[in-house]
Amino acid sequence: MIDPSSKDGTQRTEPLLVVAEFVFTEEGAAEMQRHMERTLTEARSIDGCLHAVVWSRPGRRLLFSTLWSDRQAVTRWVENEFHRRTLMPGFRKWCTEGWFGEYRLEVDHPRAMRCAACGRWTQGQPGWSEVEPRSCRNCSRGLPG
């Protein structure tokens, strides 16, 4: 896809959001918890991983949300040794349910954060990032993130 905002017509791809949800047995949840920090570290270290987070939900459910620069980045994660040798076979043993979905990020609206010091809102890009904006546009104080 050609980026319409690019003056030089450079090629870019739309980021790919991958969502995965797993339901764990009691033992499986404990085992996954042992691997959680490394899972996020490994995913975030892959060239093309833009963002990786996990949410814990009721019923021993984990929801993973990862944003990748392109499909090749997802392939690099799938082929990652830790993912291939630990997580993939582990999920087969630890889980009672699993699901994956892939979505193209066509529009990325700015993220807005409220400044605790002055109360003003500041927008930042990329919207999917939890670290932007970094400072208040009004008083320049640092924002959480």
C-alpha positions, 0 to 999 in steps of 0.5 A: 500500500502506498502511504497517501501522507508520504510525500515521496511515495514510499511503501508501507504496510498497515499494522496487523493486530493479533488477538489471542485468548486462552482459557487455562486449567488451574495448573495451566494458569500457574504454569503460564504465569511462570512464563509470562514475563519471558513471553512478553519479553520475547514477543517485544524483542521480535523485529516488527513487534510494535506493541504487546500486552496481556490482560487477565480475565475472570475464569482463568482467561488471558487475552493477548494483544500484539501489534505487528508491523506486517505479516513477516513480523508475525511469522518471526514470532511464530518461528521464535524458539521460545514460542515454538518450543515452550508456548505452542506445546504448553498451550496444548497442555495448559488450556481448555480453549483457545482463539486467535484473530487478526485485524488490519489497523486501517485507522489509528486515532490519537490516544488522549491522556489527562494531565494530573497537574493541570487537568488538560488533555493531550493527544498523541500518536500512535494511538495504540501506544501506551507511552504516547503522549509523553508530556502535557501540551499545556504545562509540559509535565510528564504523563503516565505511560 
